């Protein structure tokens, strides 16, 4: 066999292995919706333990952690892990999110158990891309979001700005306009905004931050989300907890 033929064979093997890896990863991502939902549903059934910090999570597939290699590798799990490490206290997560959810569905279906919401030390909310993509008017989105906030302990809430994405189909608003509306809503309600848009924008064309579906974040992408959230988590008042 000639040197050229050997090189071509080696290249072919490498490409085949890479392709197989992508296929396996794609299968993991596309089957993760049901698996991750089942994981969080089981976690949500656990009673609140003594002396824990309670984190409640609401929103869409990013809150589920779709695209990450496990549910706990999404930004919710990463924030919870960092909170536990830096406070020295166990953290219990109640994740009521649902893949594909819009703000109206969060309001109608995800507010969980009132006693858990009341007990929450931190509430993380990320919702908006599905509204923007599903022909929801910006005004209706903000109205639903306001009603969500009305049912939460606002001094414990951190919400996500919407990451860079396409212009909305209804009204033609840009994601920047949606985020300006969200920022005004947050200021009105005195809740913290995790600057996810600003965290993702400089890396928007870096394939490493996306999963194989080129839409949901990868583990690395979620680390950028987690960093954006945790900067605002530290701004909340946790007497004797966060130093």
For each residue, the residues with C-beta under 8 A, 3 or more apart:
1: 5 6 9
2: 5 6
3: 6 7
4: 7 8
5: 1 2 8 9
6: 1 2 3 9 10
7: 3 4 10 11
8: 4 5 11 12
9: 1 5 6 12 13
10: 6 7 13 14
11: 7 8 14 15
12: 8 9 15 16
13: 9 10 16 17
14: 10 11 17 18
15: 11 12 18 19
16: 12 13 19 20
17: 13 14 20 21
18: 14 15 21 22
19: 15 16 22 23
20: 16 17 23 24
21: 17 18 24 25
22: 18 19 25 26 212
23: 19 20 26 27
24: 20 21 27 28
25: 21 22 28 29 211 212
26: 22 23 29 30 212 213
27: 23 24 30 31
28: 24 25 31 32 69
29: 25 26 32 66 67 211 212 213 216
30: 26 27 33 213
31: 27 28 34 35
32: 28 29 35 36 66 67
33: 30 36 37 61 64 66 99
34: 31 37 38
35: 31 32 38 39
36: 32 33 39 40 64 65 66 71 99
37: 33 34 40 41 64 98 99
38: 34 35 41 42
39: 35 36 42 43 71
40: 36 37 43 44 64 71 95 96 97
41: 37 38 44 45
42: 38 39 45 46
43: 39 40 46 93 94 95
44: 40 41 94 95 96 112
45: 41 42
46: 42 43 49 92
47:
48: 52 54 92 115 116 119
49: 46 52 90 92
50:
51: 89 90
52: 48 49 89 90 91 92
53: 83 84 87 89 90 91 92 121 122 241
54: 48 91 92 94 116 119 120 121 122
55: 76 79 80 83 91 92 93 94 120 121 122 123 124
56: 93 94 95 96 112 116 117 120 122 123 124
57: 63 76 93 94 95 96 97 123 124 125
58: 63 96 97 106 110 111 112 123 124 125 126 127 148
59: 62 63 97 101 106 110 124 125 126 127 160
60: 63 64 97 98 99 100 101 102 126 127 128 129 130
61: 33 64 66 67 97 99 100 101 216
62: 59 65 66 67 74 75 126 129 160 216 217 222 225
63: 57 58 59 60 74 75 76 95 97 124 125 126 127
64: 33 36 37 40 60 61 71 74 95 97 98 99
65: 36 62 68 70 71 72 73 74 75 76 77 222
66: 29 32 33 36 61 62 74 99 211 216
67: 29 32 61 62 74 210 211 213 215 216 217 218 221 222
68: 65 71 73 74 77 211 217 218 219 222
69: 28 73 219
70: 65 73 77
71: 36 39 40 64 65 68 74 77 95
72: 65 77 78 80 81
73: 65 68 69 70 77 78 219 222
74: 62 63 64 65 66 67 68 71 77 78 217 222
75: 62 63 65 78 79 124 126 217 222 223 225 226 229
76: 55 57 63 65 79 80 93 95 124
77: 65 68 70 71 72 73 74 80 81 93
78: 72 73 74 75 81 82 222 223 225 226
79: 55 75 76 82 83 124 226 229 230 233
80: 55 72 76 77 83 84 91 93
81: 72 77 78 84 85 91
82: 78 79 85 86 226 230
83: 53 55 79 80 86 87 91 122 230 233
84: 53 80 81 87 88 89 90 91
85: 81 82 88
86: 82 83 242 243
87: 53 83 84 91 238 241 242
88: 84 85
89: 51 52 53 84 241
90: 49 51 52 53 84
91: 52 53 54 55 80 81 83 84 87
92: 46 48 49 52 53 54 55
93: 43 55 56 57 76 77 80
94: 43 44 54 55 56 57 112 113 116 120
95: 40 43 44 56 57 63 64 71 76
96: 40 44 56 57 58 109 110 111 112
97: 40 57 58 59 60 61 63 64 101 106 110 126
98: 37 60 64 101 105 109 110
99: 33 36 37 60 61 64 66
100: 60 61 130
101: 59 60 61 97 98 105 106 109 110 127 130
102: 60 105 106 127 130 131 134 136 141 144
103: 106 107 127 128 131 136 141 144 145 148
104: 107 108 131 136 140 144
105: 98 101 102 108 109 110
106: 58 59 97 101 102 103 109 110 111 125 127 144 148
107: 103 104 110 111 144 147 148 151
108: 104 105
109: 96 98 101 105 106
110: 58 59 96 97 98 101 105 106 107
111: 58 96 106 107 114 117 148 151
112: 44 56 58 94 96 116 117
113: 94 116 117
114: 111 117 118
115: 48 118 119
116: 48 54 56 94 112 113 119 120
117: 56 111 112 113 114 120 123 151 152 153
118: 114 115 153
119: 48 54 115 116
120: 54 55 56 94 116 117 123 153 156
121: 53 54 55 156 238 241
122: 53 54 55 56 83 156 158 233 236
123: 55 56 57 58 117 120 152 153 156 157 158
124: 55 56 57 58 59 63 75 76 79 158 159 160 229
125: 57 58 59 63 106 148 152 157 158 159 160
126: 58 59 60 62 63 75 97 159 160 194 196 225
127: 58 59 60 63 101 102 103 106 130 131 145 160
128: 60 103 131 132 141 160 162 178 182
129: 60 62 132 133 162 163 165
130: 60 100 101 102 127 133 134
131: 102 103 104 127 128 134 136 140 141
132: 128 129 136 141 162 165 166 168 173 175 178
133: 129 130 165 166 168 169
134: 102 130 131
135: 168 169 170
136: 102 103 104 131 132 140 141 170
137: 140 141 170 171
138: 141 142 168 171 173 177 178 181
139: 142 143
140: 104 131 136 137 143 144
141: 102 103 128 131 132 136 137 138 144 145 178 181
142: 138 139 145 146 181 182 185
143: 139 140 146 147
144: 102 103 104 106 107 140 141 147 148
145: 103 127 141 142 148 149 159 182 185
146: 142 143 149 150 185 189
147: 107 143 144 150 151
148: 58 103 106 107 111 125 144 145 151 152
149: 145 146 152 154 157 185 189 191
150: 146 147
151: 107 111 117 147 148
152: 117 123 125 148 149 156 157
153: 117 118 120 123 156 157
154: 149 157 189 190 191
155: 190 236 237
156: 120 121 122 123 152 153 236
157: 123 125 149 152 153 154 189 191 192
158: 122 123 124 125 191 192 193 194 229 232 233 236
159: 124 125 126 145 182 186 191 192 193 194
160: 59 62 124 125 126 127 128 193 194 196 225 228 229
161: 179 182 183 193 194 195 196 197 198
162: 128 129 132 165 175 178 179 182 196 197
163: 129 175 196 197 200
164: 175 197 200 201 204
165: 129 132 133 162 175
166: 132 133 175
167: 172 173 174 175
168: 132 133 135 138 171 172 173 174 175 178
169: 133 135 172
170: 135 136 137
171: 137 138 168
172: 167 168 169
173: 132 138 167 168 177 178
174: 167 168 177 178
175: 132 162 163 164 165 166 167 168 178 179 197
176: 179 180 197
177: 138 173 174 180 181
178: 128 132 138 141 162 168 173 174 175 181 182
179: 161 162 175 176 182 183 197
180: 176 177 183 184
181: 138 141 142 177 178 184 185
182: 128 142 145 159 161 162 178 179 185 186 193
183: 161 179 180 186 187 193
184: 180 181 187 188
185: 142 145 146 149 181 182 188 189
186: 159 182 183 189 190 191 192 193
187: 183 184 190
188: 184 185
189: 146 149 154 157 185 186
190: 154 155 186 187
191: 149 154 157 158 159 186
192: 157 158 159 186 232 233 235 236
193: 158 159 160 161 182 183 186 232
194: 126 158 159 160 161 225 228 229 231 232
195: 161 198 199 228 231
196: 126 160 161 162 163 199 200 224 225 228 229
197: 161 162 163 164 175 176 179 200 201
198: 161 195 201 228
199: 195 196 203 224 225 227 228
200: 163 164 196 197 203 204 209 221 224 225
201: 164 197 198 204
202:
203: 199 200 206 208 209 221 224
204: 164 200 201
205:
206: 203 209
207: 210 214
208: 203 218 220 221
209: 200 203 206 217 218 220 221 224
210: 67 207 213 214 215 216 217 218 221
211: 25 29 66 67 68 214 215 216 217 218 221
212: 22 25 26 29
213: 26 29 30 67 210 216
214: 207 210 211
215: 67 210 211
216: 29 61 62 66 67 210 211 213 221
217: 62 67 68 74 75 209 210 211 220 221 222 224 225
218: 67 68 208 209 210 211 221 222
219: 68 69 73 222 223
220: 208 209 217 223 224
221: 67 200 203 208 209 210 211 216 217 218 224 225
222: 62 65 67 68 73 74 75 78 217 218 219 225 226
223: 75 78 219 220 226 227
224: 196 199 200 203 209 217 220 221 227 228
225: 62 75 78 126 160 194 196 199 200 217 221 222 228 229
226: 75 78 79 82 222 223 229 230
227: 199 223 224 230 231
228: 160 194 195 196 198 199 224 225 231 232
229: 75 79 124 158 160 194 196 225 226 232 233
230: 79 82 83 226 227 233 234
231: 194 195 227 228 234 235
232: 158 192 193 194 228 229 235 236
233: 79 83 122 158 192 229 230 236 242
234: 230 231 242
235: 192 231 232
236: 122 155 156 158 192 232 233 242
237: 155
238: 87 121 241 242
239:
240:
241: 53 87 89 121 238
242: 86 87 233 234 236 238
243: 86
